[in-house]
Amino acid sequence: MTDNPPAVSDRTCRAVLILVIAGGAILRFWGIRFGLPHTLARPDEEVMVDAALAVFRDPNPHFFDWPSLFIYETAAAYAVWFAVERLVSGAATQATIAKAAFEPTLHLIVRGLSASAGILTIPVLYAAARELFSRRVALIAASFLAIVFLHVRDSHFGVTDVPATFLTVCAFWAGLRCATRGVTLTRAAIAGLLCGLCASTKYNAALVMLPALTAILLGTVCERPRSPGLAARAMAVLLLFAAAGFLAGTPYALLDRPAFVAAVTRVGSHLSAGHVVMARGWIYHAAFTLRYGLGLPLFVAAGLGACWLIVRQGRAAALVLAFPIPYYAVLGAGFTVFVRYMVPVVPFLCLTAAVFVDRVAEWAGETFPLPRGRDISVVILVAMIAFPAAAPSVAFDRLVMRPDTRVLGANWIVSRFPSGVSMYQTGFDYGRLQPKPIDRYMQYTFNDRANQFELDGKAAALPDVVVLLESPLGVYSRVPPQLGSTLAAN
């Protein structure tokens, strides 16, 4: 479906792609130790760590808010780490004590898995784009993904979003091959298996089956010679292998079905009901998540590229947009609007933005017939679009390289009160200090209704130290109003 002759040689393409991947790797591993040894530096990482460690005791994670594939991958990485640790130092590494002994390292391992998935997504997007478009479009798309802020930021976090995005692009690529190289049952099976593994990493990513289904229909029903029998067989194989892939990664969805159904129902209600920011996702993600997560120039270029595809290359548009539009529609329907929910659509927006750059460069080359005019136009356009997308990525990495104030605060407490002290901390758990060893630092709570400090649910005297959390996230850093006079007097 490439409608332009190759404008980039194989050797140049490989060299540029290697540089792009290396740049993406630097951005994703730079600052990956942020917050540590404060282990509540990023919400949900501790859930992943606990779930992976629990697998050593029982292969049933007894946790289905997320699918299990990335939990098992993390557990496998921990098993390798424990084996190496035993060989090197002979340290005890049973899962029951591993969290206390190696907790910061456990967080770093799961972050490393996420960052690695983010890096691998870059060449996979290149390969997928190359199925439909020129090498130039594929390189531009990979370059945009390497530097775009939302994908760089979330590649630092040890949760499922970026690994699911990697598998989403893999499944997309496999589905495209049914359109570009012909529908076969083998290609349908590979696409289905990857779709299932993708859904086994993040439930709503199951929508990535839509490009594969579209490719099968385009290749068997919408073109001559029509083959509805092959279409039926290929779709059946696709769905069968998708189910097999999902159950391979989340087997207890079947083996512990009541718990699985209850968890999925609860997650669905949570997505619909909202969390903190009460805004409809369709509006919020366009006005905030993608506006700032991509940068305005890249966001606009992605929209214009998608429009151009719809008008001029309907077949390519059907394949490229079969996942991001339904995904956006489904995830935007509720009031839970975490920006990380949009990470899986980022590679597709990078691809449509690359199509826009390529089309504009072609027009400029035809309108102003200068030597290497197209290449010059591409470089200028990519720079204009990429810089506003890359600047926040660099700024984020520089920020997380700075000492975390939660770590500085905990260190101050330990140095000032080495023998221990009683403490009350305002705000949400993720913002609170973690002085070590924690058993020396009794943590009080505050009962708003009774207007009293409590220890283990019982009324207590004033703590020795009160730590006030201050953050732009006001709902997470609330200070009980009754505390004002107490603080002023003490």
QUILINDA-V227487 format. One record per residue. N is the residue number from 1. RES is the residue in one small letter. PHI is phi in whole degrees, -180 to 180 (NA if undefined). Layout:
N RES PHI
N RES PHI
//
This chain:
1 m NA
2 t -71
3 d -108
4 n -130
5 p -68
6 p -57
7 a -106
8 v -131
9 s -70
10 d -59
11 r -65
12 t -63
13 c -61
14 r -63
15 a -64
16 v -66
17 l -63
18 i -61
19 l -64
20 v -63
21 i -63
22 a -62
23 g -63
24 g -63
25 a -66
26 i -61
27 l -64
28 r -87
29 f -95
30 w -64
31 g 79
32 i -69
33 r -87
34 f -51
35 g 81
36 l -67
37 p -84
38 h -71
39 t -90
40 l -109
41 a -71
42 r -137
43 p -55
44 d 83
45 e -62
46 e -66
47 v -67
48 m -64
49 v -61
50 d -63
51 a -65
52 a -67
53 l -66
54 a -64
55 v -62
56 f -69
57 r -95
58 d -154
59 p -62
60 n -79
61 p -69
62 h 53
63 f -150
64 f -125
65 d -61
66 w -120
67 p -64
68 s -101
69 l -58
70 f -70
71 i -63
72 y -66
73 e -61
74 t -65
75 a -61
76 a -63
77 a -64
78 y -65
79 a -61
80 v -64
81 w -62
82 f -62
83 a -64
84 v -64
85 e -63
86 r -66
87 l -67
88 v -81
89 s -120
90 g 70
91 a -69
92 a -70
93 t -133
94 q -62
95 a -59
96 t -67
97 i -115
98 a -64
99 k -63
100 a -68
101 a -81
102 f -129
103 e -55
104 p -60
105 t -66
106 l -62
107 h -66
108 l -66
109 i -64
110 v -69
111 r -65
112 g -62
113 l -63
114 s -66
115 a -62
116 s -64
117 a -63
118 g -63
119 i -67
120 l -65
121 t -64
122 i -64
123 p -67
124 v -68
125 l -63
126 y -57
127 a -63
128 a -65
129 a -64
130 r -67
131 e -64
132 l -109
133 f -128
134 s -76
135 r -60
136 r -63
137 v -61
138 a -64
139 l -65
140 i -64
141 a -61
142 a -63
143 s -64
144 f -63
145 l -65
146 a -61
147 i -114
148 v -67
149 f -61
150 l -60
151 h -73
152 v -64
153 r -58
154 d -75
155 s -69
156 h -81
157 f -104
158 g -85
159 v -132
160 t -87
161 d -63
162 v -74
163 p -57
164 a -66
165 t -66
166 f -58
167 l -69
168 t -61
169 v -69
170 c -60
171 a -66
172 f -60
173 w -60
174 a -63
175 g -65
176 l -60
177 r -64
178 c -69
179 a -87
180 t -89
181 r -121
182 g 102
183 v -81
184 t -133
185 l -66
186 t -65
187 r -65
188 a -64
189 a -65
190 i -63
191 a -62
192 g -64
193 l -60
194 l -66
195 c -63
196 g -66
197 l -65
198 c -64
199 a -64
200 s -81
201 t -105
202 k -151
203 y -54
204 n -71
205 a -72
206 a -59
207 l -63
208 v -69
209 m -68
210 l -63
211 p -60
212 a -65
213 l -62
214 t -62
215 a -62
216 i -64
217 l -66
218 l -63
219 g -84
220 t -123
221 v -113
222 c -87
223 e -128
224 r -91
225 p -74
226 r -72
227 s -143
228 p -62
229 g -65
230 l -63
231 a -60
232 a -64
233 r -66
234 a -66
235 m -68
236 a -63
237 v -65
238 l -56
239 l -68
240 l -63
241 f -74
242 a -64
243 a -63
244 a -64
245 g -64
246 f -64
247 l -72
248 a -65
249 g -89
250 t -132
251 p -66
252 y -80
253 a -63
254 l -97
255 l -76
256 d -131
257 r -60
258 p -59
259 a -66
260 f -64
261 v -63
262 a -63
263 a -68
264 v -64
265 t -63
266 r -65
267 v -64
268 g -61
269 s -66
270 h -64
271 l -63
272 s -76
273 a -76
274 g 108
275 h -155
276 v 67
277 v -84
278 m -94
279 a -145
280 r -66
281 g -61
282 w -57
283 i -81
284 y -63
285 h -68
286 a -74
287 a -80
288 f -124
289 t -56
290 l -80
291 r -60
292 y -96
293 g -72
294 l -106
295 g 90
296 l -60
297 p -60
298 l -68
299 f -63
300 v -66
301 a -61
302 a -63
303 g -65
304 l -67
305 g -65
306 a -64
307 c -63
308 w -63
309 l -62
310 i -62
311 v -78
312 r -108
313 q -136
314 g -60
315 r -65
316 a -64
317 a -62
318 a -61
319 l -76
320 v -72
321 l -96
322 a -65
323 f -94
324 p -64
325 i -70
326 p -62
327 y -62
328 y -63
329 a -63
330 v -71
331 l -72
332 g -84
333 a -72
334 g -98
335 f -112
336 t -94
337 v -125
338 f -60
339 v -65
340 r -64
341 y -64
342 m -93
343 v -57
344 p -63
345 v -86
346 v -59
347 p -59
348 f -70
349 l -69
350 c -62
351 l -68
352 t -68
353 a -64
354 a -65
355 v -61
356 f -61
357 v -60
358 d -62
359 r -66
360 v -65
361 a -64
362 e -62
363 w -62
364 a -64
365 g -65
366 e -77
367 t -79
368 f -122
369 p -73
370 l -96
371 p -57
372 r 55
373 g -61
374 r -64
375 d -63
376 i -63
377 s -62
378 v -62
379 v -60
380 i -65
381 l -65
382 v -61
383 a -64
384 m -64
385 i -86
386 a -75
387 f -61
388 p -64
389 a -82
390 a -83
391 a -57
392 p -65
393 s -65
394 v -66
395 a -62
396 f -63
397 d -63
398 r -65
399 l -65
400 v -75
401 m -78
402 r -75
403 p -58
404 d -71
405 t -64
406 r -68
407 v -72
408 l -60
409 g -65
410 a -64
411 n -64
412 w -65
413 i -60
414 v -65
415 s -70
416 r -82
417 f -132
418 p -64
419 s -89
420 g 112
421 v -166
422 s -89
423 m -135
424 y -126
425 q -123
426 t -80
427 g 83
428 f -83
429 d -53
430 y -67
431 g -97
432 r -81
433 l -77
434 q -128
435 p -66
436 k -120
437 p -75
438 i -64
439 d -70
440 r -83
441 y -122
442 m -61
443 q -104
444 y -85
445 t -116
446 f -127
447 n -93
448 d -61
449 r -70
450 a -88
451 n 55
452 q -150
453 f -78
454 e -137
455 l -129
456 d 56
457 g 81
458 k -118
459 a -57
460 a -139
461 a -71
462 l -61
463 p -71
464 d -69
465 v -133
466 v -116
467 v -108
468 l -100
469 l -90
470 e -123
471 s -155
472 p -61
473 l -81
474 g -56
475 v -65
476 y -94
477 s -126
478 r -66
479 v -109
480 p -54
481 p -62
482 q -67
483 l -78
484 g -55
485 s -68
486 t -63
487 l -66
488 a -63
489 a -86
490 n -129
//
